[in-house]
Amino acid sequence: MNFETDILNCLKVLQEGGIILYPTDTIWGIGCDATNEKAVEKIYRLKKRPDEKTMIVLVADEKQLLQHVANPDLAVFDWLKKSAKPTTVIYEGPIGMAENLVAEDGTIAMRICHDGFCKQLIKRLRKPIVSTSANISGQRSPNNFVEIGEEIKKAVDYTVQWRQDDISIAGPSSIVKWNKDGSVTLIR
């Protein structure tokens, strides 16, 4: 399948500060340019979510992560390669992210995405993108596109066509905190 049209439409919306509904390496997500504070605020409003409950940011690869996190422990990359499922890591010292994505303790949750569509989109945007579940805060996360509520579908600026017909059950990523001593704390 060819997702070029979706990529081009997403790029236009993201560059204009809009929000998208898109498939990831886990569940369908609501996304925006992770460096655009106003776009991030649109997602918080749509999800009816308080600002202090931060969202995940996707990057295309290790190089992009290194551009947006100050002095990460490089051992995290070897650890991630051994992880059986998509894993989001909470890092200290985010660089160049929208302020409303940074937790009160100065951390940010980031995941190196392995989905072909997402990697292509992030690389071509040349910026990380927000990835938060496609649901109103407090409601169950949808397992696939069919389960996403109309309120979400109608509120985004663009909905990706790619993989809408995939009805396989998807789950959220694991979330871990990478500690200064190199140890890992499981969050989810």
Buried (B, 14 or more C-beta within 10 A) or exposed (E): EEBEEBBEBBBEBBEEBBBBBBBBBBBBBBBBBBBBBEBBBBBBEBBEBEEEEBBBBBBBEBEBBBEBBEEBBEEBBEBBEEEEEBBBBBBBEBEEBBEBBBBEEEBBBBBBBEBEBBBBBBBBBEBBBBBBBBBBEEEEBBBBBEBBEEEBEEBBBBBBEBBBEEEEEBEBBBBBBBEEEEEEEEEE
